[in-house]
Amino acid sequence: MIDVKAWAEYIVEWAAKDPYGFLTTVILALTPLFIASALLSWKLAKMIEARDREQKKKQRRQENIAKAKRAKKD
């Protein structure tokens, strides 16, 4: 079993002895996650924009159908 306390002490000791190396390692480890997050956010924004455009298109179509029906009744 992994000794979490010993591992945490090692990490704290490493960060205290070599802060620049520790921060560099952490940043390098997290960079792919930041990139994935940015790509997924961009993709989600594009999907939301497309859904909004489609909803506006459907709403305009329904309004035009309603206008045409009113015009036929008159």
N, C-alpha and C positions, 0 to 999 in steps of 0.2 A: 504494500500500500504506500502511496506517496505521502511523505511527511509535509503537509502544507505549511506548518509553522517554520520548518527549516527552509523550505523553498522561499517563503515570504521574506525571511531574514536574509537569505542570499540576494534576493532582488533589491531589498533596501540597502544592503551593504554595497552592491554593485552600483546603484544609483548614487550613493554617497561618495564612493571612490572615483567613479568616472561618469559624471553627470552628462557630459556631451556625448559620450559613446552610448549611454543609456537612452538619452532622448533621440539620438539618431536611429537607434535600433527600433524604438517604439514608433517613430514616424515612418520608417521604412515598412514596418509590419502593418501599420494602419492605412498606408497609402492605397493599396488595392481596394480596401473597403470603402474609402472615400470616393474613389473613382466609380466603383459599382453603384454607390448611393447616388452620385451625380447622374449617371446614365439612367438609372431607374426613375429618378425624379423627372428627368427630361422626357422620358418615354411616357410617363404618367401624365405630364402636362400636355403632351401632344394628343393623347387619347381623350383627355377631358375637353380639349379644344374641338376635336373632331365630333365628340358627342354633342357638344353645345351647338355646333354648326348644324348637325343633323336635326336636333330638336327645333331650332329656329326655322329650318327648311320645312319641317312637318307642320309647325304652327302656321307659317305663311300659307301653306297649301290648304290647311283646314279653314283659315280665314277666307281664302279665295273661293273655296267650295261654298262656304256659308253665304258669301256675297252673291255668288251665281244663283243659289237657291232662292235668295230673297228677290233677286231680279226677275226670276221666272214667275214668282208668285204675283208680282206687281203687274 
